[in-house]
């Protein structure tokens, strides 16, 4: 009993001592004041992602400064210098993506889609790409007319059961969504082995479009656009062929620039006009280096120079599986009146695709800001969602790709967000459709990359990458207001504020 009393007495004395120390007013104390939380609201809204996920698309705020701006690290906005008008940013809604989304509970799917596509409650993704027929991330190989004769055109169950329901759900969240369609192959009965022998080529992979079916294939595009409209889905743009120089994909079709010129100029454009379609056509849709085929260099420019309707054939689309993004600037300089969009890039096992510490920096520099700063008005990455086994995928297609996000097959609930999800989100969250990229001057240290925009609602937006290993205080000045914020090391930060 005495022992228990002693223990209680010691505990009491200890607590009293601790309380005294805690309440003492010692001016020499080394105890730091608690860190004040970031403001919930302010003049400027910021979204921050670090490559370690210490800040995971964190929402912050800062107020304008009322002091004179003397900062040497100031980015000055110059809205009088204007570049391209932005159409939007997003990812591909493939058959595989739709399958995975439909395995989720309705509540979880709605939550994820709102987080991704809502312009008011989420990142505001605004542009998606879908395949016309199958892609290498479809649940099967098909086109919309696998029985010979264009009169046999019709949608398949993959579209009606998977793709269309998901598109409708996304449109309910973001009614202003833009949709780009691209075919991986024409129907097999339209294929020949080459344009000399013209022998039937009954294969999903490779082959060329038989000139005898150019008109039917143009009708195929028109019918596809029209039938999707019946489901409430407007097609904003198309490309005549995904990766026209790639014969090796599981579903593919070779189409050199001279073939694409003939098909587009004398068949697809007249078919769109006859059907009163205002869907845009973007040429090419392939790599910066034209797959090292010398005769295909400047593929879209060759078509422009040969003469093609510029009201419908508005520009060209590019991927980054070969070559350098500087090709975009070269094409813009050769055809400044035409548009550029970026339509596909992948992450996977070959480039350590789930390692955000590496990929966030490179993908933001090369894909997001790299394409926008070279005149692209839209940026779209590959699959929005794959599962934890990189699928569903098919033999002959990419079996080593990751999605912008990956969902766990064990529960179809746990989601891993990869670099592509963040880089698109950092653009779409602050740069809205109709925004104009504007000029900047001032701060330009190595390792920092950025782009500035003026939105149609009277706000400015800046997206900035700090690829360095140290944080830095950066000031933004629009000529009327300025503010400063410490940009973390190896991070992406998006800003938006009213003028």
VODONU-618005 format. One record per residue (C-alpha): residue number from 1; residue in three letters; chain; x, y, z. Coordinates in steps of 0.2 Angstrom, whole numbers. Layout:
BEGIN
(NUM "ALA" "A" (X Y Z))
...
This chain:
BEGIN
(1 "UNK" "A" (0 0 0))
(2 "UNK" "A" (14 12 4))
(3 "UNK" "A" (23 8 -12))
(4 "UNK" "A" (7 12 -22))
(5 "UNK" "A" (6 29 -12))
(6 "UNK" "A" (24 33 -17))
(7 "UNK" "A" (20 30 -35))
(8 "UNK" "A" (5 41 -35))
(9 "UNK" "A" (15 55 -25))
(10 "UNK" "A" (29 54 -38))
(11 "UNK" "A" (17 56 -53))
(12 "UNK" "A" (8 71 -44))
(13 "UNK" "A" (24 80 -42))
(14 "UNK" "A" (29 76 -60))
(15 "UNK" "A" (13 83 -67))
(16 "UNK" "A" (14 99 -56))
(17 "UNK" "A" (32 102 -63))
(18 "UNK" "A" (27 99 -81))
(19 "UNK" "A" (12 111 -79))
(20 "UNK" "A" (24 124 -71))
(21 "UNK" "A" (36 123 -86))
(22 "UNK" "A" (22 124 -98))
(23 "UNK" "A" (15 139 -91))
(24 "UNK" "A" (31 148 -87))
(25 "UNK" "A" (34 164 -97))
(26 "UNK" "A" (53 162 -101))
(27 "UNK" "A" (58 175 -114))
(28 "UNK" "A" (74 164 -118))
(29 "UNK" "A" (63 148 -122))
(30 "UNK" "A" (68 139 -138))
(31 "UNK" "A" (50 132 -141))
(32 "UNK" "A" (44 138 -158))
(33 "UNK" "A" (27 146 -160))
(34 "UNK" "A" (15 134 -169))
(35 "UNK" "A" (15 135 -188))
(36 "UNK" "A" (-1 145 -193))
(37 "UNK" "A" (-12 135 -206))
(38 "UNK" "A" (-13 141 -223))
(39 "UNK" "A" (-28 153 -227))
(40 "UNK" "A" (-43 144 -233))
(41 "UNK" "A" (-47 158 -245))
(42 "UNK" "A" (-37 172 -253))
(43 "UNK" "A" (-35 183 -268))
(44 "UNK" "A" (-26 169 -277))
(45 "UNK" "A" (-30 150 -277))
(46 "UNK" "A" (-16 138 -279))
(47 "UNK" "A" (-14 119 -282))
(48 "UNK" "A" (2 111 -277))
(49 "UNK" "A" (9 94 -280))
(50 "UNK" "A" (26 88 -275))
(51 "UNK" "A" (35 73 -282))
(52 "UNK" "A" (35 65 -265))
(53 "UNK" "A" (16 68 -263))
(54 "UNK" "A" (20 78 -247))
(55 "UNK" "A" (8 90 -255))
(56 "UNK" "A" (-5 80 -266))
(57 "UNK" "A" (-14 92 -277))
(58 "UNK" "A" (-16 103 -261))
(59 "UNK" "A" (-27 118 -262))
(60 "UNK" "A" (-19 134 -254))
(61 "UNK" "A" (-22 152 -255))
(62 "UNK" "A" (-12 169 -254))
(63 "UNK" "A" (-17 187 -254))
(64 "UNK" "A" (-11 201 -265))
(65 "UNK" "A" (4 211 -258))
(66 "UNK" "A" (1 229 -254))
(67 "UNK" "A" (20 232 -254))
(68 "UNK" "A" (31 238 -269))
(69 "UNK" "A" (37 223 -279))
(70 "UNK" "A" (56 223 -279))
(71 "UNK" "A" (58 204 -280))
(72 "UNK" "A" (72 198 -293))
(73 "UNK" "A" (62 182 -295))
(74 "UNK" "A" (46 190 -303))
(75 "UNK" "A" (37 183 -317))
(76 "UNK" "A" (28 197 -326))
(77 "UNK" "A" (12 194 -336))
(78 "UNK" "A" (11 202 -353))
(79 "UNK" "A" (-7 200 -358))
(80 "UNK" "A" (-5 210 -374))
(81 "UNK" "A" (6 197 -381))
(82 "UNK" "A" (-6 183 -386))
(83 "UNK" "A" (-3 166 -393))
(84 "UNK" "A" (-15 151 -396))
(85 "UNK" "A" (-33 149 -389))
(86 "UNK" "A" (-34 133 -378))
(87 "UNK" "A" (-47 120 -381))
(88 "UNK" "A" (-44 109 -366))
(89 "UNK" "A" (-35 95 -358))
(90 "UNK" "A" (-39 77 -354))
(91 "UNK" "A" (-36 59 -356))
(92 "UNK" "A" (-42 44 -367))
(93 "UNK" "A" (-58 36 -363))
(94 "UNK" "A" (-54 18 -370))
(95 "UNK" "A" (-64 3 -369))
(96 "UNK" "A" (-52 -3 -355))
(97 "UNK" "A" (-55 13 -345))
(98 "UNK" "A" (-74 11 -347))
(99 "UNK" "A" (-73 -7 -341))
(100 "UNK" "A" (-63 -3 -326))
(101 "UNK" "A" (-74 12 -321))
(102 "UNK" "A" (-90 1 -323))
(103 "UNK" "A" (-83 -11 -310))
(104 "UNK" "A" (-83 3 -297))
(105 "UNK" "A" (-98 6 -286))
(106 "UNK" "A" (-109 19 -293))
(107 "UNK" "A" (-105 31 -279))
(108 "UNK" "A" (-86 28 -280))
(109 "UNK" "A" (-87 31 -299))
(110 "UNK" "A" (-97 47 -297))
(111 "UNK" "A" (-84 53 -284))
(112 "UNK" "A" (-69 49 -296))
(113 "UNK" "A" (-77 57 -311))
(114 "UNK" "A" (-82 73 -302))
(115 "UNK" "A" (-65 74 -295))
(116 "UNK" "A" (-58 73 -313))
(117 "UNK" "A" (-70 82 -324))
(118 "UNK" "A" (-80 94 -314))
(119 "UNK" "A" (-76 112 -318))
(120 "UNK" "A" (-82 117 -301))
(121 "UNK" "A" (-79 102 -289))
(122 "UNK" "A" (-64 95 -297))
(123 "UNK" "A" (-49 96 -309))
(124 "UNK" "A" (-60 101 -324))
(125 "UNK" "A" (-54 89 -337))
(126 "UNK" "A" (-62 96 -353))
(127 "UNK" "A" (-56 86 -368))
(128 "UNK" "A" (-56 67 -371))
(129 "UNK" "A" (-51 55 -385))
(130 "UNK" "A" (-60 40 -390))
(131 "UNK" "A" (-58 27 -403))
(132 "UNK" "A" (-68 25 -419))
(133 "UNK" "A" (-70 6 -418))
(134 "UNK" "A" (-57 -3 -407))
(135 "UNK" "A" (-40 2 -401))
(136 "UNK" "A" (-26 -8 -393))
(137 "UNK" "A" (-35 -5 -376))
(138 "UNK" "A" (-52 -11 -382))
(139 "UNK" "A" (-61 -27 -375))
(140 "UNK" "A" (-60 -35 -392))
(141 "UNK" "A" (-55 -31 -410))
(142 "UNK" "A" (-70 -24 -420))
(143 "UNK" "A" (-75 -9 -431))
(144 "UNK" "A" (-92 -2 -433))
(145 "UNK" "A" (-95 -11 -450))
(146 "UNK" "A" (-87 -28 -449))
(147 "UNK" "A" (-99 -36 -462))
(148 "UNK" "A" (-95 -30 -479))
(149 "UNK" "A" (-105 -16 -486))
(150 "UNK" "A" (-107 1 -478))
(151 "UNK" "A" (-125 -1 -476))
(152 "UNK" "A" (-121 -14 -462))
(153 "UNK" "A" (-114 0 -451))
(154 "UNK" "A" (-119 -1 -433))
(155 "UNK" "A" (-112 2 -415))
(156 "UNK" "A" (-106 -13 -405))
(157 "UNK" "A" (-110 -18 -388))
(158 "UNK" "A" (-93 -12 -382))
(159 "UNK" "A" (-99 6 -387))
(160 "UNK" "A" (-117 4 -381))
(161 "UNK" "A" (-113 -5 -365))
(162 "UNK" "A" (-96 3 -360))
(163 "UNK" "A" (-90 18 -369))
(164 "UNK" "A" (-107 28 -372))
(165 "UNK" "A" (-113 26 -354))
(166 "UNK" "A" (-97 33 -347))
(167 "UNK" "A" (-97 47 -359))
(168 "UNK" "A" (-114 51 -354))
(169 "UNK" "A" (-109 51 -335))
(170 "UNK" "A" (-95 63 -339))
(171 "UNK" "A" (-105 74 -349))
(172 "UNK" "A" (-118 76 -335))
(173 "UNK" "A" (-103 82 -324))
(174 "UNK" "A" (-95 93 -338))
(175 "UNK" "A" (-108 97 -352))
(176 "UNK" "A" (-94 107 -361))
(177 "UNK" "A" (-83 92 -363))
(178 "UNK" "A" (-75 91 -380))
(179 "UNK" "A" (-73 73 -388))
(180 "UNK" "A" (-60 68 -401))
(181 "UNK" "A" (-62 52 -411))
(182 "UNK" "A" (-48 42 -420))
(183 "UNK" "A" (-49 26 -429))
(184 "UNK" "A" (-35 13 -426))
(185 "UNK" "A" (-41 3 -442))
(186 "UNK" "A" (-54 3 -456))
(187 "UNK" "A" (-65 -12 -458))
(188 "UNK" "A" (-54 -27 -464))
(189 "UNK" "A" (-65 -28 -480))
(190 "UNK" "A" (-59 -11 -485))
(191 "UNK" "A" (-40 -16 -483))
(192 "UNK" "A" (-28 -21 -497))
(193 "UNK" "A" (-10 -27 -495))
(194 "UNK" "A" (-3 -12 -504))
(195 "UNK" "A" (-8 1 -517))
(196 "UNK" "A" (0 -8 -532))
(197 "UNK" "A" (-6 -26 -530))
(198 "UNK" "A" (-23 -21 -522))
(199 "UNK" "A" (-25 -39 -515))
(200 "UNK" "A" (-37 -41 -500))
(201 "UNK" "A" (-29 -40 -483))
(202 "UNK" "A" (-40 -48 -470))
(203 "UNK" "A" (-30 -43 -455))
(204 "UNK" "A" (-33 -31 -440))
(205 "UNK" "A" (-14 -26 -441))
(206 "UNK" "A" (-6 -16 -455))
(207 "UNK" "A" (-13 -15 -473))
(208 "UNK" "A" (-19 0 -482))
(209 "UNK" "A" (-36 8 -487))
(210 "UNK" "A" (-42 2 -504))
(211 "UNK" "A" (-45 18 -514))
(212 "UNK" "A" (-60 9 -521))
(213 "UNK" "A" (-68 12 -503))
(214 "UNK" "A" (-62 29 -499))
(215 "UNK" "A" (-80 36 -502))
(216 "UNK" "A" (-87 22 -491))
(217 "UNK" "A" (-75 25 -477))
(218 "UNK" "A" (-79 44 -477))
(219 "UNK" "A" (-97 38 -475))
(220 "UNK" "A" (-92 27 -461))
(221 "UNK" "A" (-85 43 -452))
(222 "UNK" "A" (-101 53 -455))
(223 "UNK" "A" (-112 38 -449))
(224 "UNK" "A" (-102 37 -433))
(225 "UNK" "A" (-103 55 -429))
(226 "UNK" "A" (-122 55 -433))
(227 "UNK" "A" (-126 40 -422))
(228 "UNK" "A" (-116 46 -407))
(229 "UNK" "A" (-126 62 -408))
(230 "UNK" "A" (-142 52 -406))
(231 "UNK" "A" (-135 47 -389))
(232 "UNK" "A" (-132 65 -385))
(233 "UNK" "A" (-113 64 -388))
(234 "UNK" "A" (-106 78 -399))
(235 "UNK" "A" (-90 74 -408))
(236 "UNK" "A" (-79 90 -408))
(237 "UNK" "A" (-65 83 -419))
(238 "UNK" "A" (-58 68 -427))
(239 "UNK" "A" (-41 62 -435))
(240 "UNK" "A" (-42 52 -451))
(241 "UNK" "A" (-30 38 -443))
(242 "UNK" "A" (-21 35 -427))
(243 "UNK" "A" (-3 33 -430))
(244 "UNK" "A" (-4 31 -449))
(245 "UNK" "A" (15 27 -450))
(246 "UNK" "A" (14 12 -438))
(247 "UNK" "A" (10 -5 -446))
(248 "UNK" "A" (13 -15 -430))
(249 "UNK" "A" (0 -10 -418))
(250 "UNK" "A" (-13 -24 -414))
(251 "UNK" "A" (-26 -14 -424))
(252 "UNK" "A" (-18 -3 -437))
(253 "UNK" "A" (-18 4 -454))
(254 "UNK" "A" (-4 12 -464))
(255 "UNK" "A" (-8 29 -472))
(256 "UNK" "A" (6 39 -480))
(257 "UNK" "A" (3 58 -482))
(258 "UNK" "A" (-2 56 -501))
(259 "UNK" "A" (-15 43 -496))
(260 "UNK" "A" (-22 54 -482))
(261 "UNK" "A" (-22 69 -494))
(262 "UNK" "A" (-33 60 -506))
(263 "UNK" "A" (-44 53 -493))
(264 "UNK" "A" (-47 69 -484))
(265 "UNK" "A" (-47 81 -498))
(266 "UNK" "A" (-58 72 -510))
(267 "UNK" "A" (-68 61 -499))
(268 "UNK" "A" (-69 65 -480))
(269 "UNK" "A" (-71 84 -482))
(270 "UNK" "A" (-85 83 -495))
(271 "UNK" "A" (-94 70 -485))
(272 "UNK" "A" (-93 81 -469))
(273 "UNK" "A" (-100 96 -480))
(274 "UNK" "A" (-114 86 -487))
(275 "UNK" "A" (-119 80 -470))
(276 "UNK" "A" (-118 98 -463))
(277 "UNK" "A" (-105 92 -450))
(278 "UNK" "A" (-95 105 -441))
(279 "UNK" "A" (-83 92 -434))
(280 "UNK" "A" (-65 98 -435))
(281 "UNK" "A" (-52 87 -444))
(282 "UNK" "A" (-34 86 -437))
(283 "UNK" "A" (-21 77 -449))
(284 "UNK" "A" (-7 65 -445))
(285 "UNK" "A" (-9 60 -426))
(286 "UNK" "A" (8 52 -424))
(287 "UNK" "A" (26 55 -419))
(288 "UNK" "A" (37 70 -419))
(289 "UNK" "A" (50 61 -430))
(290 "UNK" "A" (38 53 -442))
(291 "UNK" "A" (45 36 -437))
(292 "UNK" "A" (61 41 -446))
(293 "UNK" "A" (53 39 -463))
(294 "UNK" "A" (61 53 -473))
(295 "UNK" "A" (47 54 -486))
(296 "UNK" "A" (35 57 -473))
(297 "UNK" "A" (43 72 -464))
(298 "UNK" "A" (32 87 -462))
(299 "UNK" "A" (17 76 -466))
(300 "UNK" "A" (3 88 -462))
(301 "UNK" "A" (12 103 -471))
(302 "UNK" "A" (14 92 -487))
(303 "UNK" "A" (-5 90 -486))
(304 "UNK" "A" (-8 109 -482))
(305 "UNK" "A" (3 114 -497))
(306 "UNK" "A" (-6 102 -509))
(307 "UNK" "A" (-22 112 -505))
(308 "UNK" "A" (-35 106 -492))
(309 "UNK" "A" (-50 115 -485))
(310 "UNK" "A" (-44 125 -470))
(311 "UNK" "A" (-61 128 -462))
(312 "UNK" "A" (-63 109 -459))
(313 "UNK" "A" (-45 103 -459))
(314 "UNK" "A" (-40 114 -445))
(315 "UNK" "A" (-23 107 -440))
(316 "UNK" "A" (-12 92 -435))
(317 "UNK" "A" (-11 81 -420))
(318 "UNK" "A" (5 74 -413))
(319 "UNK" "A" (12 60 -401))
(320 "UNK" "A" (29 59 -392))
(321 "UNK" "A" (35 41 -395))
(322 "UNK" "A" (49 47 -406))
(323 "UNK" "A" (57 64 -409))
(324 "UNK" "A" (57 80 -400))
(325 "UNK" "A" (43 92 -395))
(326 "UNK" "A" (53 106 -405))
(327 "UNK" "A" (45 98 -421))
(328 "UNK" "A" (29 107 -415))
(329 "UNK" "A" (37 124 -416))
(330 "UNK" "A" (44 120 -433))
(331 "UNK" "A" (27 115 -440))
(332 "UNK" "A" (19 130 -432))
(333 "UNK" "A" (31 141 -441))
(334 "UNK" "A" (28 132 -458))
(335 "UNK" "A" (9 134 -456))
(336 "UNK" "A" (5 147 -443))
(337 "UNK" "A" (-13 148 -448))
(338 "UNK" "A" (-16 130 -443))
(339 "UNK" "A" (-19 122 -426))
(340 "UNK" "A" (-9 110 -416))
(341 "UNK" "A" (-15 97 -403))
(342 "UNK" "A" (-6 84 -393))
(343 "UNK" "A" (-16 68 -393))
(344 "UNK" "A" (-6 54 -385))
(345 "UNK" "A" (8 49 -373))
(346 "UNK" "A" (11 34 -362))
(347 "UNK" "A" (19 29 -346))
(348 "UNK" "A" (23 11 -342))
(349 "UNK" "A" (36 -1 -336))
(350 "UNK" "A" (49 5 -348))
(351 "UNK" "A" (50 23 -341))
(352 "UNK" "A" (46 19 -323))
(353 "UNK" "A" (29 25 -325))
(354 "UNK" "A" (23 24 -307))
(355 "UNK" "A" (38 33 -300))
(356 "UNK" "A" (31 50 -297))
(357 "UNK" "A" (47 57 -291))
(358 "UNK" "A" (54 55 -308))
(359 "UNK" "A" (39 56 -319))
(360 "UNK" "A" (30 71 -312))
(361 "UNK" "A" (45 82 -317))
(362 "UNK" "A" (48 75 -334))
(363 "UNK" "A" (30 73 -340))
(364 "UNK" "A" (26 91 -334))
(365 "UNK" "A" (41 98 -343))
(366 "UNK" "A" (40 88 -359))
(367 "UNK" "A" (21 84 -361))
(368 "UNK" "A" (11 97 -352))
(369 "UNK" "A" (21 113 -353))
(370 "UNK" "A" (32 108 -367))
(371 "UNK" "A" (18 105 -379))
(372 "UNK" "A" (8 121 -374))
(373 "UNK" "A" (23 132 -375))
(374 "UNK" "A" (25 125 -393))
(375 "UNK" "A" (8 131 -398))
(376 "UNK" "A" (-3 115 -394))
(377 "UNK" "A" (-21 121 -390))
(378 "UNK" "A" (-26 104 -382))
(379 "UNK" "A" (-16 91 -373))
(380 "UNK" "A" (-23 73 -371))
(381 "UNK" "A" (-14 58 -362))
(382 "UNK" "A" (-17 40 -365))
(383 "UNK" "A" (-29 29 -354))
(384 "UNK" "A" (-37 38 -340))
(385 "UNK" "A" (-39 22 -330))
(386 "UNK" "A" (-31 5 -331))
(387 "UNK" "A" (-31 -9 -318))
(388 "UNK" "A" (-17 -14 -306))
(389 "UNK" "A" (-12 -28 -319))
(390 "UNK" "A" (-11 -14 -333))
(391 "UNK" "A" (-27 -20 -341))
(392 "UNK" "A" (-38 -25 -348))
(393 "UNK" "A" (-26 -27 -362))
(394 "UNK" "A" (-24 -37 -378))
(395 "UNK" "A" (-10 -47 -386))
(396 "UNK" "A" (-2 -37 -399))
(397 "UNK" "A" (-6 -21 -390))
(398 "UNK" "A" (3 -12 -375))
(399 "UNK" "A" (4 -24 -361))
(400 "UNK" "A" (16 -13 -351))
(401 "UNK" "A" (6 3 -350))
(402 "UNK" "A" (0 11 -335))
(403 "UNK" "A" (-15 23 -334))
(404 "UNK" "A" (-16 41 -328))
(405 "UNK" "A" (-23 32 -313))
(406 "UNK" "A" (-23 13 -309))
(407 "UNK" "A" (-37 5 -300))
(408 "UNK" "A" (-34 -11 -289))
(409 "UNK" "A" (-42 -26 -297))
(410 "UNK" "A" (-44 -34 -279))
(411 "UNK" "A" (-58 -21 -275))
(412 "UNK" "A" (-60 -9 -289))
(413 "UNK" "A" (-59 5 -276))
(414 "UNK" "A" (-41 9 -272))
(415 "UNK" "A" (-34 21 -284))
(416 "UNK" "A" (-16 26 -288))
(417 "UNK" "A" (-14 43 -296))
(418 "UNK" "A" (1 43 -308))
(419 "UNK" "A" (10 58 -316))
(420 "UNK" "A" (-2 59 -331))
(421 "UNK" "A" (-16 62 -319))
(422 "UNK" "A" (-8 77 -311))
(423 "UNK" "A" (0 85 -326))
(424 "UNK" "A" (-17 86 -334))
(425 "UNK" "A" (-25 92 -318))
(426 "UNK" "A" (-13 106 -315))
(427 "UNK" "A" (-17 113 -332))
(428 "UNK" "A" (-36 110 -333))
(429 "UNK" "A" (-39 116 -315))
(430 "UNK" "A" (-34 134 -319))
(431 "UNK" "A" (-34 135 -338))
(432 "UNK" "A" (-51 134 -345))
(433 "UNK" "A" (-57 131 -363))
(434 "UNK" "A" (-56 147 -372))
(435 "UNK" "A" (-41 154 -362))
(436 "UNK" "A" (-27 162 -372))
(437 "UNK" "A" (-9 159 -368))
(438 "UNK" "A" (-1 175 -365))
(439 "UNK" "A" (17 182 -364))
(440 "UNK" "A" (28 183 -349))
(441 "UNK" "A" (45 191 -345))
(442 "UNK" "A" (57 192 -330))
(443 "UNK" "A" (62 177 -320))
(444 "UNK" "A" (69 163 -330))
(445 "UNK" "A" (81 153 -319))
(446 "UNK" "A" (86 135 -325))
(447 "UNK" "A" (75 122 -319))
(448 "UNK" "A" (59 132 -319))
(449 "UNK" "A" (46 131 -333))
(450 "UNK" "A" (30 140 -334))
(451 "UNK" "A" (16 146 -345))
(452 "UNK" "A" (3 160 -342))
(453 "UNK" "A" (-15 162 -348))
(454 "UNK" "A" (-30 174 -348))
(455 "UNK" "A" (-46 165 -345))
(456 "UNK" "A" (-63 171 -353))
(457 "UNK" "A" (-70 174 -336))
(458 "UNK" "A" (-57 188 -332))
(459 "UNK" "A" (-45 177 -322))
(460 "UNK" "A" (-27 175 -325))
(461 "UNK" "A" (-19 157 -323))
(462 "UNK" "A" (-1 152 -322))
(463 "UNK" "A" (6 134 -322))
(464 "UNK" "A" (24 132 -315))
(465 "UNK" "A" (36 118 -313))
(466 "UNK" "A" (51 119 -301))
(467 "UNK" "A" (62 104 -306))
(468 "UNK" "A" (76 110 -294))
(469 "UNK" "A" (80 102 -277))
(470 "UNK" "A" (77 118 -268))
(471 "UNK" "A" (62 129 -265))
(472 "UNK" "A" (61 147 -271))
(473 "UNK" "A" (50 162 -267))
(474 "UNK" "A" (42 167 -284))
(475 "UNK" "A" (33 183 -287))
(476 "UNK" "A" (19 184 -300))
(477 "UNK" "A" (15 202 -306))
(478 "UNK" "A" (0 206 -318))
(479 "UNK" "A" (4 224 -319))
(480 "UNK" "A" (-10 228 -307))
(481 "UNK" "A" (-8 215 -293))
(482 "UNK" "A" (7 205 -287))
(483 "UNK" "A" (10 191 -274))
(484 "UNK" "A" (23 179 -268))
(485 "UNK" "A" (23 161 -264))
(486 "UNK" "A" (37 149 -260))
(487 "UNK" "A" (37 136 -273))
(488 "UNK" "A" (42 119 -265))
(489 "UNK" "A" (57 109 -272))
(490 "UNK" "A" (52 97 -287))
(491 "UNK" "A" (34 103 -288))
(492 "UNK" "A" (21 109 -299))
(493 "UNK" "A" (10 124 -294))
(494 "UNK" "A" (-5 131 -303))
(495 "UNK" "A" (-12 148 -299))
(496 "UNK" "A" (-28 157 -303))
(497 "UNK" "A" (-34 175 -299))
(498 "UNK" "A" (-45 188 -304))
(499 "UNK" "A" (-38 203 -313))
